[in-house]
Amino acid sequence: MSERRVTFEWPTLALLVACYALWALGTTWLSAWSLPLGIVAVTLACALHSSLTHECIHGHPFRRAWLNAAIVFPALSIAVPYLRFKDQHMAHHRDAILTDPYDDPESNYHDPAVWARLPRWVQAVLTFNNRLAGRLLIGPLVGTLAFVWGDLKAIRAGDRRVMLGWALHIPAVALVLWWMIAVATMPLWAWALAVYAGLSILKIRTFLEHQAHERARGRTVIIEDRGPLAWIFLNNNLHVVHHMHPKVPWYRLPQLYFGNRQRYLSRNDGYRYGSYAEVFRRHFWRAKDPVPHPLWPKP
């Protein structure tokens, strides 16, 4: 199927409008009526906004990069600057370096030599974080601290691109904080809880997107889920399809995959789960693989 896109993609833009409406409703009227429902609405909006931001990074719904960046400018999830997300994610799309502890910025694996030198308590935290239960509970905190620490080191080293990413992030966060202070009825603690919960939902998607495998083609997963999580993730659970066709919009991924299922399962050496329910059953308390990269040279 051709990856040629139309100039303007209505499904993505319409979903973005709905996402902002849900977030605004959740932080105002819905929170005043029922705070738990408001928290649920903001949680879902934050997770969906991150998925839509991922779409914008890949050139949707507009062909102009600055316009795509502008429509997801408010930092609903707070933690990651748009430009940093874009730079790291595009680097991650070089399939040859997937899961590399150094070159893949989205890898959760560690160099075994570095792992061996970590304090025992740090190893314990990262080991718990390597189970789905841990990824949900502490994953957003662990991931954010590691990301910020890495960027602070880059800033101290004089990396202007990283500096620019954080400088642009300041007004994006300020806009959200202004709304929460001046307009919203939701308490700040409830909003912070919803943001954290939204990040936790995203950790379900990233938990096993990639595995250590000798061949790059076998490192990217397929999760044949068609339920609410697949919708929040904008079909990115069909992850090998996204990596093979990064310019194809989210609403065309199922058609591509289910129209030629065997091709993609052959492509990724059968790295597949039937649903997110299966992922929870198999990995809620059990890690899918170790934190130190199992195929990396040993210390």
Phi, psi and omega in degrees: 000139181294144177264007180294133185251153171286166183294329189221126185251102182298318183301320181290316181293319179297320179292325177294318177299317178297323179297312178296322179296318179296317180296314179297317178296319181293326182275351183238264189300314184294322178294321179294327181279316180207107183300317177303318178294323177298318179296317178299316181297315181292322177302310181295320180295319180296316179295316180294322179298322177296319178295321177291326175298320176299320177298317181297322177301326182268013171095028178233149000271354181252163177276341181272123185297321183293327180288320176297320178294322183294323186284345175246023185300316180299127185275076184298328180265359170067314200290321192241122176297143182304313184294324178291317176302314182297311183297315182290320183291322179292326174295322179297334183282005170276099189301333182296337183252010180303133181076356178300124183298340183253314189270336178269107184292348179255009180285141174259002179276154176243151170299126181305327179292321177290317179304317183296336182267352182288147174301152183301323183291326177291318176300321180295318178297313182291328177293316176296322179294343181272001169259152182299322177300316178293322180297324179288319186278313185242354183305313179300321180291312181298314181295319181293317179298317179295319180295312181295319180298317178297320180289325176298320177295321179294321179295317178297331178278356176092021180286106184289329180294319177294318177302316181297318180302316179286326177297319178289337181286333184300307178293332179294321176285320181300323179298317179293317180295322177301314179300315184294329182271319188266335188240315189293151172259349180289131176299149183298325180295323179290321177297315179299320178297319180294319178298314180298318179296322177297319177294324178297318177301319179296331179294336175297317180293314187279350187305312182228031177303327183225146179233158174291125181208144183297327180253139182301326184294337182264014186262353189241133193272161165237126172240111188278056182260139178237018185266200185300321181294319177300323178292315178298324180275003180052048175063017179285357170294336172276063200288325180294329177294318178297318181292327179282331182228067187295344180266357179279131181292161186304324186282354177258351183297315179301319179299317179298312185291305185288344174282343179208056188303314184296329179298315184285326177290328174290322181298320184258021177057032174075021177284095192215145169233147183285332183193170174288336173298320177295320178300315179296317181299320187274332191230009181299317179248358185234127180292147178281334177194170184285163176290312175293134185302119187291344180252005181278152177305134182287154179295000000 
